Amino acid sequence: MQIILGVLALVIIIFLVLTKEGDFSQKKKMKIIKSVIVAVIALWFYEMIVDTNADNKREIVLAFNHGKEILCRNDTVTKEFFYYENGTESFVSNDKNSSLSDLIYPIQECEIKSE
């Protein structure tokens, strides 16, 4: 995604640089170029945050699948009593323990339990 945005910004900037002076004033060209650069930087930061969140979720699910304990809202989630639901990105209790029935923990509220 970032490569596509970079290429698009580069094409817009090259287009503006090569246009005749009568079409756009120098001030207008600079404003457009600055706006494109700011938009690309903002989108790059957004993509970086989204990628980091996805990596964190992937690490939690991987640890859960390998039998490690996950901490959600101060409760321990294990593969024995929970399963991971991909569609809702949450840990859902199974029927093995009645005291845990109907518990659902969104993955955003969870972290890998430190040993």
C-alpha positions in Angstrom: 0.0 0.0 0.0 2.8 2.4 0.9 4.5 1.8 -2.5 1.3 2.6 -4.4 0.9 5.8 -2.4 4.5 6.8 -3.0 4.2 6.2 -6.7 1.0 8.1 -6.9 2.5 11.0 -5.0 5.5 11.0 -7.3 3.3 11.0 -10.4 1.3 14.0 -9.1 4.4 15.9 -8.2 6.1 15.2 -11.5 2.8 16.3 -13.3 2.8 19.6 -11.4 6.4 20.3 -12.0 6.1 19.7 -15.8 2.9 21.7 -16.3 3.1 25.1 -17.9 3.3 28.2 -15.7 0.0 29.5 -17.0 -1.9 26.5 -15.9 -0.9 26.8 -12.2 0.8 29.5 -10.4 4.1 28.6 -8.5 2.3 29.2 -5.2 -0.5 26.9 -6.1 1.9 24.2 -7.3 3.8 24.3 -4.0 0.6 24.1 -2.0 -0.5 21.0 -3.9 2.9 19.4 -3.6 3.0 20.1 0.2 -0.5 18.7 0.6 0.4 15.5 -1.3 3.5 15.1 0.8 1.6 15.6 4.1 -1.1 13.2 3.0 1.4 10.5 2.1 3.2 10.9 5.4 -0.1 10.7 7.3 -1.1 7.6 5.5 2.3 6.1 6.0 2.0 6.6 9.8 -1.5 5.1 9.7 -0.3 2.0 7.8 2.5 1.7 10.3 0.1 1.7 13.3 -2.2 -0.8 11.6 0.7 -3.1 10.8 1.9 -2.9 14.4 -1.6 -3.8 15.7 -1.9 -6.7 13.3 1.6 -8.0 14.4 0.6 -7.8 18.0 -2.7 -9.8 17.4 -0.8 -12.3 15.4 1.7 -12.9 18.2 -1.1 -13.3 20.7 -2.9 -15.9 18.6 0.3 -17.7 17.9 1.2 -17.9 21.6 -2.4 -19.1 22.3 -2.1 -21.8 19.7 1.2 -23.0 21.1 -0.4 -23.5 24.6 0.8 -20.3 26.3 -1.4 -18.5 28.7 -3.0 -15.2 27.6 -4.1 -12.5 30.0 -7.5 -10.8 29.3 -9.1 -8.4 31.8 -7.0 -10.0 34.6 -8.3 -13.5 33.7 -6.1 -16.2 32.3 -7.2 -17.6 28.9 -5.9 -21.0 27.9 -6.5 -23.4 25.0 -8.1 -25.8 27.4 -11.1 -23.6 28.2 -11.2 -21.2 25.3 -11.0 -21.2 21.5 -10.0 -18.3 19.2 -12.8 -17.1 16.9 -11.2 -15.6 13.8 -14.3 -13.7 12.6 -14.7 -11.6 15.7 -11.0 -11.7 16.7 -11.9 -12.8 20.2 -11.4 -15.7 22.7 -14.6 -17.5 23.4 -15.1 -19.9 26.3 -15.9 -23.5 25.5 -18.2 -25.9 27.5 -15.4 -27.6 29.6 -15.8 -25.3 32.6 -19.2 -24.0 33.6 -17.8 -21.1 35.6 -16.4 -19.7 32.4 -19.5 -20.1 30.3 -20.4 -17.3 27.9 -17.2 -15.4 28.4 -15.9 -13.6 25.4 -12.6 -11.6 25.4 -11.8 -9.3 22.4 -8.2 -9.8 21.4 -7.6 -6.0 21.8 -8.0 -6.5 25.6 -5.5 -9.3 25.8 -1.8 -9.8 26.1 0.7 -12.7 26.4 1.1 -13.6 30.1 4.6 -13.1 31.2 6.2 -16.0 32.9 
